[in-house]
Amino acid sequence: MSSTLWRVALIIVALYVDAQNAQLVPALFIFGDSLVDVGNNNHIRLSLIKANFPHNGVDYPDGKATGRFNNGLNSADFLAQKLGFAGSPPAYLFLEGRGNISSSILNGVNFASGGAGILDENSGGSLSMNKQVEYYATVHGNLVAQLGSAEAQKLVAKSLFMVVIGSNDMFSYFESNSKLKAKYTPQQYIDLLISTFKVQLQRIYNLGARRIVSVGVGAVGCCPSQRSKMNKTGDCVEEENNLARSFNTALKSLLASQLTPNLQGFRYALCNTYGVASKYFQNPSVYGFKDVMNACCGAGKLNARIACLPVVKYCSNRREYLFWDLYHPTQIVAQMLVDTFYEGSADHVSPINVKQLVSTSI
Ligand SMILES: *[C@@H]1O[C@H](CO)[C@@H](O)[C@H](O)[C@H]1NC(C)=O
């Protein structure tokens, strides 16, 4: 080949590689709670579940409070980065507020809402998982209208669907005077959550989703809020962690034994948040943590009696804290979890990791 041809060939290869690196999937759709909310709750006028004020966002560019429930970026943002997106998919209610969602949905949308649960009754002041699925149906309809049915189906099938839900359903069961606890045994409650979640996931599948990243619940009984309220010694609340583990076991079986055999082409990566986080609690220093008990931002016992409001103090060494506030992990934890789920081994993410999930052919 002449040198000019070589140069042209190299440019084509470079462009190709660049396009590949640019985005590993066409779009990213995110469902869930405050762990992945990028600002939906800012647009729910009457909701009290908000984070769009200091000191939230102190480590976000320009120290801006965006509505994310931590000091900076969250897992939705870090997953979008891993997948090569220029930015995190926009909050659905932000797009809706502008009156026209069409142009901004081709790279995905984030439906997640702080306070959301699988059950509507556990989702006061937020977009419940059912509501989020309903909004996704609207987005799907809009994609079909823009691209035509065949192209929309192709785009959606190749896209990634991240679902981070269940923690608020755990918290609700352990609220003082919980009606749920009076009504259901732990096993009945798990059955109800899983059968409800099953319908929600099936509905997303019926609207074209094929690649699901399902994130299990963490050690919710170890949140500063729960420790400070429910365990005199300030240790983790065992009964609550037991419920979380039961939920995760049932979730694993839902995905492997109920959905996979019955839904043609359904693929998933199940992220073992509980298992990964347990390592942080057991060996903090190995992972760079000095404090895995207290909230960085807050006041009172474990900095968890008063939430992270502008009037309270926050720690300067955020990298060394597992918890940002009484409920939420710090930015560094979100990043470490996504790194692990992306390329991790089968004890942390199974049956395949997220990297493998996005490279399976559709
Ligand atoms: C409080 O923590 C201790 C120590 O981990 C544990 O043995 C106990 O069961 C916990 N209490 C509750 C109510 O979870």
The ligand as an SDF file (V2000), in Angstrom:
LIG
                    3D

 14 14  0  0  0  0  0  0  0  0999 V2000
  -26.4210   -5.0700   68.0580 C   0  0  0  0  0  0  0  0  0  0  0  0
  -25.0910   -5.4130   67.7170 O   0  0  0  0  0  0  0  0  0  0  0  0
  -24.5930   -6.5670   68.3590 C   0  0  0  0  0  0  0  0  0  0  0  0
  -23.1240   -6.7140   68.0170 C   0  0  0  0  0  0  0  0  0  0  0  0
  -22.9630   -6.8840   66.6180 O   0  0  0  0  0  0  0  0  0  0  0  0
  -25.4140   -7.7900   67.9710 C   0  0  0  0  0  0  0  0  0  0  0  0
  -24.9320   -8.9190   68.6220 O   0  0  0  0  0  0  0  0  0  0  0  0
  -26.8700   -7.5250   68.2890 C   0  0  0  0  0  0  0  0  0  0  0  0
  -27.6510   -8.5780   67.7980 O   0  0  0  0  0  0  0  0  0  0  0  0
  -27.3290   -6.2180   67.6690 C   0  0  0  0  0  0  0  0  0  0  0  0
  -28.6720   -5.8950   68.0900 N   0  0  0  0  0  0  0  0  0  0  0  0
  -29.6650   -5.7730   67.2250 C   0  0  0  0  0  0  0  0  0  0  0  0
  -30.9630   -5.3200   67.7960 C   0  0  0  0  0  0  0  0  0  0  0  0
  -29.5460   -6.0150   66.0490 O   0  0  0  0  0  0  0  0  0  0  0  0
  1  2  1  0
  1 10  1  0
  2  3  1  0
  3  4  1  0
  3  6  1  0
  4  5  1  0
  6  7  1  0
  6  8  1  0
  8  9  1  0
  8 10  1  0
 10 11  1  0
 11 12  1  0
 12 13  1  0
 12 14  2  0
M  END
$$$$
